[in-house]
Amino acid sequence: MRPNRRTVLGLSAAGLVATALAACSSGSASGGADDPVTIGFVAVGPEGAWRQANEQNIQDTFTEDAGFSLKFAPATNLDQKSQIDAFASFVDEGVDLILLSATEGSGWEESLNRAQEAEIPVLLIDRGIEPDDQDLYVTRLAPNNVAVSSSVAEWAISTFPDGANYFVLEGPAGVSVVNERNEGWNELMADQSDFTDLGSQSANWSTEEAKSVFETVLKSNNNDVQLVFAQNDEMGLGAAQAVEEAGLTPGEDVKIATIDGTEAALNALVDGTLSFVAEYNPLFGEQALEAVNAALEGETLDPYIEIESTTFDSPESAEEALPDRKY
Ligand code: AHR
């Protein structure tokens, strides 16, 4: 999703935030004036290192000391229905605000409409919703997936001036960030006639599944694959295992580029297993706190708050970043 620098609040959302403001200022949002602001966090739950870092950072930010009571509701086995049920419970409970990291991009209209009717602001953490109806939520906080994956394509184009045969390991179908990462990659690679797209397949963010998928890809292409774009670190590391088991050398025979920037990926960049890592910064609890406070104060928020991220294109850049790495 492109950053969209217009103030977002349509009538429904403005009314929503004004009501939330009135409720909180009178201290009635969740009882007395000194009561904490109650937040329902409809989360993804165990999914990998990135998710762990992101959700821990949110929980470490919205503490009781900061004036919040955060109710953490991770999905059951990444199941959207468990998220929809948790969302409904928070609406029924009358929390002051809901944070949502959606396991699936679609299927949220009814939930979001119910929150709007109950005058409960919803802020999206990381994952977007599709269709992207910006009247159904106050804002979305995330690094820019399109720009992050375009940075991988830019690196690939500069690294392979004569082109390469490449394969893309995707996250789960239907997840907003997967569609955005495909957009950013395809936008640049579509014009690269010297590159050959050998295809793409979901490995569901999983190292084990990515190893299995890429083993098959290597075999079916007689190992004639020079580049892998893995849409997260875990899948890139799985592809590297497949490369080694095929008797090839990651970083030499097959270059692997990933998204996230976890410690494991940066260590793999140092040792040459990975060749490029585009950070997708998970640590934006402070920005989320500002957005939540602004929303409850009735301020106008942009529909998208872009979280800055960087890239790592060499062992030296990874080595320099590792000592201070927080995830
Ligand atoms: O939505 C962000 C993605 O979800 C991360 O890139 C991936 O590691 C996580 O599972």
Residues whose N, C-alpha, C, O or C-beta is under 5 A from the ligand:
A	BS01	AHR	E47 G48 W50 R51 D126 V177 W205 Q231 N232 I259 D260
